[in-house]
């Protein structure tokens, strides 16, 4: 395994390979079916989903991308 190092500037200028338009047009059922067919996907059970808690306002703000930077 090779470790690659990148500057923050390189990371900031990276564009993803996700096609947002294609993703926006998928239904919840299509997304769930794709996840189920992916052998690497670990869909949580209903019991596991009940254990999730919504993050606090402070936690959400910490991870929101600042569009002014």
C-alpha positions in Angstrom: 0.0 0.0 0.0 1.3 3.4 -1.0 0.8 6.5 1.1 0.1 9.6 -1.0 0.6 13.1 0.5 -1.3 16.1 -0.8 -1.3 19.8 0.2 -4.5 21.4 1.4 -4.6 23.4 -1.8 -4.5 20.2 -3.9 -7.3 18.8 -1.8 -9.4 22.0 -2.1 -9.0 22.0 -5.9 -10.0 18.3 -6.3 -13.2 17.6 -8.0 -15.1 14.4 -7.3 -16.2 11.8 -9.8 -19.8 11.9 -8.5 -22.4 13.1 -11.1 -24.7 15.2 -8.9 -27.4 15.5 -11.6 -27.6 11.7 -11.9 -27.7 11.2 -8.2 -30.4 13.9 -7.7 -32.6 12.1 -10.2 -32.4 8.7 -8.4 -35.2 7.6 -6.2 -34.7 6.4 -2.7 -35.6 2.9 -3.9 -33.0 2.9 -6.6 -30.3 4.1 -4.1 -31.3 1.4 -1.6 -31.3 -1.3 -4.3 -27.8 -0.2 -5.4 -26.6 -0.3 -1.8 -28.0 -3.7 -1.3 -26.3 -5.0 -4.4 -22.9 -3.6 -3.4 -21.0 -6.4 -1.5 -18.9 -3.7 0.3 -22.0 -1.9 1.6 -23.1 -2.4 5.2 -26.6 -1.2 5.5 -27.7 -0.7 9.1 -30.5 -2.7 10.5 -33.6 -1.0 11.9 -32.3 -1.7 15.4 -29.0 -0.1 14.6 -30.8 3.0 13.0 -32.6 3.5 16.3 -29.3 4.0 18.1 -28.3 6.9 15.9 -28.6 10.4 17.5 -28.9 13.7 15.6 -25.7 15.7 16.1 -25.9 18.9 18.2 -26.0 22.3 16.5 -22.3 22.8 17.5 -21.3 19.5 15.9 -23.2 20.3 12.7 -21.6 23.8 12.4 -18.1 22.3 12.9 -18.5 20.1 9.8 -20.4 22.5 7.5 -18.3 23.7 4.6 -17.8 27.5 4.7 -18.5 28.8 1.2 -16.6 32.0 1.8 -13.2 30.2 2.1 
